[in-house]
Amino acid sequence: MRLLVIRHGLAGEREDWAARSGRPDAERPMTGEGRRRMRRGARGLRRIVPDIDVLASSPLVRAVQTAEIITAAYGGSLPIETIDELSPERRPDELLGWLRAQQPGATVAVVGHEPHLGFLVGWLLTGRNDSFVAFKKGGAVLLDFDDPPVGGNAVLAWAIAPRQLRWLGERR
């Protein structure tokens, strides 16, 4: 299995959103600039990961919006599965059951939040609850698994910053 881990695109500031809207943080959307940057980044992502078999997102609005941009970059027919295990307050190991239910050999993409994603990647790489991979908004990491996923058996294929993804997305 290949696991593509993507942090949601740029969203407004939490405090500004709360003060202006009075709505919960889960409803905080991406900004217009965040959507534009994510569209370019998603095109770059498709250049280096040409096919995705499964796309899952946190239920928070900004993550779902990011997943929608990704599916559009991949032709628009990739369904988005919204799963609570990608919510920011969940433990990284809670995603394991869902991951192990995916087809062997599949390329699985997940969209979520920091610090959850940093701890998820750290745990999958080392088996320890450590976060040592920096995820900027719109950034991505690709992990490879030879066996069914468990904590400590992933291999880091690459980690790429959002600026690099956008650069790739602008290339013809």
Salt bridges, closest charged atoms under 4 A:
ASP25 OD2 - ARG14 NH1 3.68
ASP25 OD1 - ARG28 NE 2.62
ASP25 OD2 - ARG62 NH2 2.98
GLU27 OE1 - ARG23 NE 2.75
GLU33 OE1 - ARG36 NH2 3.14
GLU33 OE2 - ARG37 NE 3.00
ASP93 OD1 - ARG91 NE 3.05
GLU94 OE1 - ARG90 NE 2.68
GLU94 OE2 - ARG91 NH1 3.75
ASP130 OD2 - ARG128 NH2 2.52
GLU170 OE2 - ARG40 NE 2.74
